[in-house]
Amino acid sequence: MDSSDDAIIGKDLSGAIRSWNRGAQKIFGYAPDEVVGKPVQMLFPPDRVGEEDMIVQRIRQGDTVDHFETVRRRKDGSDFPVSVTISPIRDADGAIVGASKILQDISARHRAQAELTQAKAALEQLVAERTEALAQRNLLLSEVYHRVKNNLQMVDGLLLMSAVKVTDPAARDVLMDLRSRVFALGLVHQQLMGSPDLKTFDAGPFLTELSANIMGGASDDRIALKIDACPLEVGLDTAVPLGLLVTELVTNALKHAFPDGRSGQIRVALRVDADNRLLLTVADNGTGHAGDAQTPMTLGTGSSIVRKLVAQLGGQMAVRSDRGVTTDIIIPFAELA
């Protein structure tokens, strides 16, 4: 008993302390001669004295009170939390003559629990603040996308009004081409508005809607459109040049691949190759473009806009003319790295 770090205290049924080990002296601060023979209630805070009557009643009934937690008071008047186990003491005839108390100071555990509770509360507050800030940021970002899209729609309307008034066919074509590019930019922001993270969206539906809009503007049902795009999340920096590339190449195919009312098909494909690069293909089965056939994987073909966009993306382009024109563009894709 004396070697235990826990307080082990014996008392009789009147509540007088009869034994006091070194663990009790260390925890409570009393020497044995200061407590032996005195009521055990001296170790109780005033608001806990009533616990003793309940304990004695259960001891008289032969019950064991296991591992309840309460508060006790040290010699210096400080209160501290304890874990208590109480068992009856019996004489040789089996009669209950007292009780043995084992008390363990659990102050450190309570402090740790209090610190953990405080830390948890602080973390929850931080998470709430960050969540609120993120919600505000998302709201603002969505509003920016929305306003950009609306402004681009206004530009589109102005271009259309201008195109209607222009009598020169070449000038009208320039304005209508510009409308297609503005639509591509607006569609990027529209896709971002609807994305869960406001950062990326699936390129497949984007290219489908973009190409369909270009085909619809041509008002020509002789030419079929086929989209073959793998599921791929793209961000603003990739989506804008990608959308403009598709706009330029599909528009170019509509203008030149099917003269004299010929029918045919334009195919737009997007996939990821074995080296985690984007491979964009725009192909038609029309008459082909004079002078467009080039050695694969060279830059220097197509319109100046296409060349500049490919260069901006650090990509490579190859154009080949065989039963139509096929343009392959390979783009390093940082998101896949």
WODAHU-V342494 format. One record per residue. RES is the residue in one letter. SS is DSSP state (h for helix, s for strand, l for the rest). NEAR is the number of other C-alpha atoms within 8 Angstrom. D_LAST is the distance of its C-alpha to the last C-alpha in Angstrom with 1 decimal. Layout:
res=RES ss=SS near=NEAR d_last=D_LAST
res=RES ss=SS near=NEAR d_last=D_LAST
This chain:
res=M ss=l near=5 d_last=66.7
res=D ss=l near=6 d_last=67.0
res=S ss=l near=6 d_last=63.9
res=S ss=l near=10 d_last=61.7
res=D ss=l near=7 d_last=59.4
res=D ss=l near=11 d_last=60.1
res=A ss=s near=16 d_last=63.3
res=I ss=s near=15 d_last=65.8
res=I ss=s near=13 d_last=68.8
res=G ss=s near=12 d_last=71.9
res=K ss=s near=14 d_last=74.2
res=D ss=s near=11 d_last=77.3
res=L ss=l near=10 d_last=77.8
res=S ss=l near=6 d_last=79.3
res=G ss=l near=11 d_last=76.0
res=A ss=s near=12 d_last=77.3
res=I ss=s near=15 d_last=74.9
res=R ss=s near=10 d_last=76.3
res=S ss=s near=10 d_last=73.6
res=W ss=s near=14 d_last=70.8
res=N ss=l near=13 d_last=68.4
res=R ss=h near=11 d_last=66.6
res=G ss=h near=13 d_last=63.4
res=A ss=h near=15 d_last=65.3
res=Q ss=h near=13 d_last=66.7
res=K ss=h near=8 d_last=63.3
res=I ss=h near=10 d_last=61.7
res=F ss=h near=10 d_last=64.7
res=G ss=l near=10 d_last=66.3
res=Y ss=l near=10 d_last=69.8
res=A ss=l near=7 d_last=72.0
res=P ss=h near=10 d_last=73.7
res=D ss=h near=5 d_last=77.1
res=E ss=h near=6 d_last=75.7
res=V ss=h near=11 d_last=74.7
res=V ss=l near=11 d_last=76.7
res=G ss=l near=7 d_last=79.3
res=K ss=l near=8 d_last=77.7
res=P ss=s near=10 d_last=76.1
res=V ss=h near=10 d_last=72.5
res=Q ss=h near=8 d_last=72.0
res=M ss=h near=7 d_last=72.0
res=L ss=h near=9 d_last=68.4
res=F ss=l near=12 d_last=67.5
res=P ss=l near=11 d_last=66.5
res=P ss=h near=5 d_last=69.2
res=D ss=h near=6 d_last=67.1
res=R ss=h near=8 d_last=66.5
res=V ss=l near=9 d_last=70.1
res=G ss=l near=7 d_last=70.6
res=E ss=h near=7 d_last=68.1
res=E ss=h near=9 d_last=70.7
res=D ss=h near=7 d_last=73.1
res=M ss=h near=8 d_last=70.4
res=I ss=h near=9 d_last=69.5
res=V ss=h near=10 d_last=73.2
res=Q ss=h near=8 d_last=73.9
res=R ss=h near=11 d_last=71.1
res=I ss=h near=14 d_last=72.2
res=R ss=h near=10 d_last=75.7
res=Q ss=l near=6 d_last=74.4
res=G ss=l near=8 d_last=72.7
res=D ss=l near=9 d_last=69.2
res=T ss=l near=10 d_last=66.3
res=V ss=s near=10 d_last=64.1
res=D ss=s near=7 d_last=60.6
res=H ss=s near=7 d_last=57.8
res=F ss=s near=8 d_last=58.4
res=E ss=s near=8 d_last=57.1
res=T ss=s near=8 d_last=59.4
res=V ss=s near=11 d_last=60.3
res=R ss=s near=11 d_last=62.9
res=R ss=s near=12 d_last=64.4
res=R ss=l near=12 d_last=64.8
res=K ss=l near=8 d_last=67.9
res=D ss=l near=5 d_last=66.3
res=G ss=l near=6 d_last=66.1
res=S ss=l near=7 d_last=62.3
res=D ss=s near=9 d_last=61.0
res=F ss=s near=11 d_last=58.1
res=P ss=s near=12 d_last=56.5
res=V ss=s near=13 d_last=57.6
res=S ss=s near=12 d_last=57.0
res=V ss=s near=13 d_last=60.5
res=T ss=s near=12 d_last=61.8
res=I ss=s near=11 d_last=65.6
res=S ss=s near=11 d_last=67.7
res=P ss=s near=14 d_last=71.5
res=I ss=s near=9 d_last=73.8
res=R ss=s near=10 d_last=76.6
res=D ss=l near=8 d_last=79.9
res=A ss=l near=5 d_last=81.5
res=D ss=l near=5 d_last=82.8
res=G ss=l near=6 d_last=79.4
res=A ss=l near=7 d_last=80.3
res=I ss=s near=11 d_last=77.7
res=V ss=s near=10 d_last=78.8
res=G ss=s near=12 d_last=75.6
res=A ss=s near=13 d_last=71.9
res=S ss=s near=12 d_last=69.2
res=K ss=s near=12 d_last=66.3
res=I ss=s near=11 d_last=63.0
res=L ss=s near=11 d_last=61.0
res=Q ss=s near=9 d_last=57.6
res=D ss=s near=11 d_last=56.3
res=I ss=l near=10 d_last=53.0
res=S ss=h near=9 d_last=52.5
res=A ss=h near=7 d_last=49.3
res=R ss=h near=7 d_last=47.8
res=H ss=h near=9 d_last=48.9
res=R ss=h near=8 d_last=47.5
res=A ss=h near=8 d_last=44.1
res=Q ss=h near=8 d_last=44.3
res=A ss=h near=8 d_last=45.3
res=E ss=h near=8 d_last=42.4
res=L ss=h near=8 d_last=40.0
res=T ss=h near=8 d_last=41.4
res=Q ss=h near=8 d_last=41.2
res=A ss=h near=8 d_last=37.6
res=K ss=h near=8 d_last=36.8
res=A ss=h near=8 d_last=38.6
res=A ss=h near=8 d_last=36.8
res=L ss=h near=8 d_last=33.4
res=E ss=h near=8 d_last=34.5
res=Q ss=h near=8 d_last=35.7
res=L ss=h near=8 d_last=32.5
res=V ss=h near=8 d_last=30.5
res=A ss=h near=8 d_last=33.0
res=E ss=h near=8 d_last=32.7
res=R ss=h near=8 d_last=28.9
res=T ss=h near=8 d_last=29.1
res=E ss=h near=8 d_last=31.8
res=A ss=h near=8 d_last=29.8
res=L ss=h near=8 d_last=26.7
res=A ss=h near=8 d_last=29.1
res=Q ss=h near=8 d_last=30.7
res=R ss=h near=8 d_last=27.4
res=N ss=h near=9 d_last=26.4
res=L ss=h near=8 d_last=29.9
res=L ss=h near=8 d_last=29.8
res=L ss=h near=9 d_last=26.3
res=S ss=h near=11 d_last=27.6
res=E ss=h near=8 d_last=30.8
res=V ss=h near=8 d_last=29.0
res=Y ss=h near=12 d_last=27.1
res=H ss=h near=11 d_last=30.5
res=R ss=h near=8 d_last=32.4
res=V ss=h near=10 d_last=30.0
res=K ss=h near=13 d_last=30.3
res=N ss=h near=9 d_last=34.0
res=N ss=h near=8 d_last=34.4
res=L ss=h near=12 d_last=32.5
res=Q ss=h near=11 d_last=34.8
res=M ss=h near=8 d_last=37.7
res=V ss=h near=9 d_last=36.5
res=D ss=h near=11 d_last=36.3
res=G ss=h near=8 d_last=39.8
res=L ss=h near=8 d_last=41.1
res=L ss=h near=12 d_last=39.6
res=L ss=h near=11 d_last=41.2
res=M ss=h near=8 d_last=44.5
res=S ss=h near=9 d_last=44.3
res=A ss=h near=11 d_last=43.5
res=V ss=h near=8 d_last=46.5
res=K ss=h near=6 d_last=48.8
res=V ss=l near=9 d_last=47.6
res=T ss=l near=7 d_last=49.9
res=D ss=l near=6 d_last=48.1
res=P ss=h near=7 d_last=45.8
res=A ss=h near=6 d_last=43.3
res=A ss=h near=10 d_last=43.0
res=R ss=h near=12 d_last=42.7
res=D ss=h near=8 d_last=39.8
res=V ss=h near=8 d_last=38.0
res=L ss=h near=12 d_last=38.4
res=M ss=h near=11 d_last=37.3
res=D ss=h near=9 d_last=34.1
res=L ss=h near=9 d_last=33.5
res=R ss=h near=11 d_last=34.1
res=S ss=h near=10 d_last=31.3
res=R ss=h near=11 d_last=28.8
res=V ss=h near=12 d_last=30.1
res=F ss=h near=12 d_last=29.8
res=A ss=h near=13 d_last=26.1
res=L ss=h near=13 d_last=25.6
res=G ss=h near=13 d_last=27.8
res=L ss=h near=11 d_last=26.1
res=V ss=h near=13 d_last=22.7
res=H ss=h near=12 d_last=24.5
res=Q ss=h near=11 d_last=26.5
res=Q ss=h near=10 d_last=23.4
res=L ss=h near=13 d_last=22.1
res=M ss=h near=10 d_last=25.6
res=G ss=h near=7 d_last=25.5
res=S ss=l near=10 d_last=22.1
res=P ss=l near=4 d_last=22.4
res=D ss=l near=5 d_last=20.2
res=L ss=l near=11 d_last=21.1
res=K ss=l near=8 d_last=17.5
res=T ss=s near=11 d_last=16.0
res=F ss=s near=11 d_last=17.8
res=D ss=s near=10 d_last=17.7
res=A ss=h near=13 d_last=17.5
res=G ss=h near=12 d_last=20.0
res=P ss=h near=7 d_last=23.1
res=F ss=h near=11 d_last=22.4
res=L ss=h near=12 d_last=22.5
res=T ss=h near=9 d_last=25.5
res=E ss=h near=8 d_last=27.5
res=L ss=h near=13 d_last=26.6
res=S ss=h near=12 d_last=27.8
res=A ss=h near=9 d_last=30.8
res=N ss=h near=8 d_last=31.9
res=I ss=h near=12 d_last=31.9
res=M ss=h near=11 d_last=33.8
res=G ss=h near=8 d_last=36.2
res=G ss=h near=6 d_last=36.9
res=A ss=h near=7 d_last=38.0
res=S ss=l near=6 d_last=40.6
res=D ss=l near=7 d_last=40.7
res=D ss=l near=5 d_last=40.5
res=R ss=l near=8 d_last=40.9
res=I ss=s near=9 d_last=37.2
res=A ss=s near=8 d_last=34.9
res=L ss=s near=11 d_last=31.3
res=K ss=s near=8 d_last=28.8
res=I ss=s near=9 d_last=25.3
res=D ss=s near=9 d_last=22.8
res=A ss=s near=11 d_last=19.5
res=C ss=l near=9 d_last=17.2
res=P ss=l near=7 d_last=16.6
res=L ss=l near=8 d_last=13.6
res=E ss=s near=8 d_last=13.3
res=V ss=s near=11 d_last=13.1
res=G ss=s near=9 d_last=14.3
res=L ss=h near=9 d_last=17.0
res=D ss=h near=6 d_last=15.3
res=T ss=h near=8 d_last=13.9
res=A ss=h near=11 d_last=17.0
res=V ss=h near=11 d_last=19.7
res=P ss=h near=10 d_last=19.0
res=L ss=h near=8 d_last=18.1
res=G ss=h near=13 d_last=21.4
res=L ss=h near=12 d_last=23.3
res=L ss=h near=10 d_last=22.2
res=V ss=h near=12 d_last=23.4
res=T ss=h near=14 d_last=26.5
res=E ss=h near=11 d_last=27.4
res=L ss=h near=10 d_last=26.9
res=V ss=h near=12 d_last=28.7
res=T ss=h near=10 d_last=31.4
res=N ss=h near=9 d_last=31.9
res=A ss=h near=11 d_last=32.3
res=L ss=h near=10 d_last=34.8
res=K ss=h near=8 d_last=36.8
res=H ss=h near=9 d_last=37.1
res=A ss=l near=15 d_last=36.3
res=F ss=l near=13 d_last=39.3
res=P ss=h near=8 d_last=42.4
res=D ss=h near=4 d_last=45.9
res=G ss=h near=6 d_last=44.9
res=R ss=l near=7 d_last=42.9
res=S ss=l near=7 d_last=40.8
res=G ss=s near=11 d_last=37.3
res=Q ss=s near=11 d_last=33.8
res=I ss=s near=14 d_last=30.6
res=R ss=s near=12 d_last=27.3
res=V ss=s near=14 d_last=24.0
res=A ss=s near=11 d_last=21.0
res=L ss=s near=12 d_last=17.4
res=R ss=s near=9 d_last=15.1
res=V ss=s near=10 d_last=11.7
res=D ss=l near=8 d_last=12.4
res=A ss=l near=5 d_last=12.0
res=D ss=l near=5 d_last=9.3
res=N ss=l near=10 d_last=7.0
res=R ss=s near=12 d_last=8.8
res=L ss=s near=13 d_last=11.4
res=L ss=s near=13 d_last=14.9
res=L ss=s near=12 d_last=17.7
res=T ss=s near=12 d_last=21.2
res=V ss=s near=14 d_last=24.4
res=A ss=s near=11 d_last=27.5
res=D ss=s near=13 d_last=31.2
res=N ss=l near=12 d_last=34.1
res=G ss=l near=11 d_last=36.5
res=T ss=l near=10 d_last=38.5
res=G ss=l near=13 d_last=35.8
res=H ss=l near=11 d_last=35.6
res=A ss=l near=5 d_last=37.8
res=G ss=l near=4 d_last=36.1
res=D ss=l near=11 d_last=32.5
res=A ss=l near=9 d_last=31.9
res=Q ss=l near=9 d_last=29.6
res=T ss=l near=8 d_last=28.0
res=P ss=l near=8 d_last=24.6
res=M ss=l near=10 d_last=21.5
res=T ss=l near=10 d_last=23.5
res=L ss=l near=9 d_last=23.5
res=G ss=l near=5 d_last=27.1
res=T ss=l near=11 d_last=27.9
res=G ss=l near=8 d_last=28.5
res=S ss=l near=6 d_last=29.5
res=S ss=h near=6 d_last=28.7
res=I ss=h near=7 d_last=26.7
res=V ss=h near=11 d_last=24.4
res=R ss=h near=12 d_last=24.0
res=K ss=h near=8 d_last=23.4
res=L ss=h near=11 d_last=20.7
res=V ss=h near=14 d_last=18.9
res=A ss=h near=9 d_last=19.3
res=Q ss=h near=7 d_last=18.1
res=L ss=l near=9 d_last=14.8
res=G ss=l near=8 d_last=14.6
res=G ss=l near=11 d_last=15.1
res=Q ss=s near=12 d_last=17.7
res=M ss=s near=14 d_last=20.6
res=A ss=s near=14 d_last=23.3
res=V ss=s near=16 d_last=26.5
res=R ss=s near=12 d_last=28.9
res=S ss=s near=11 d_last=32.3
res=D ss=l near=7 d_last=33.7
res=R ss=l near=8 d_last=35.5
res=G ss=l near=13 d_last=33.7
res=V ss=s near=16 d_last=30.8
res=T ss=s near=12 d_last=27.1
res=T ss=s near=11 d_last=24.4
res=D ss=s near=12 d_last=20.9
res=I ss=s near=14 d_last=18.1
res=I ss=s near=11 d_last=14.7
res=I ss=s near=13 d_last=12.2
res=P ss=s near=10 d_last=8.8
res=F ss=l near=9 d_last=6.9
res=A ss=h near=5 d_last=5.1
res=E ss=h near=5 d_last=5.6
res=L ss=h near=6 d_last=3.8
res=A ss=l near=5 d_last=0.0
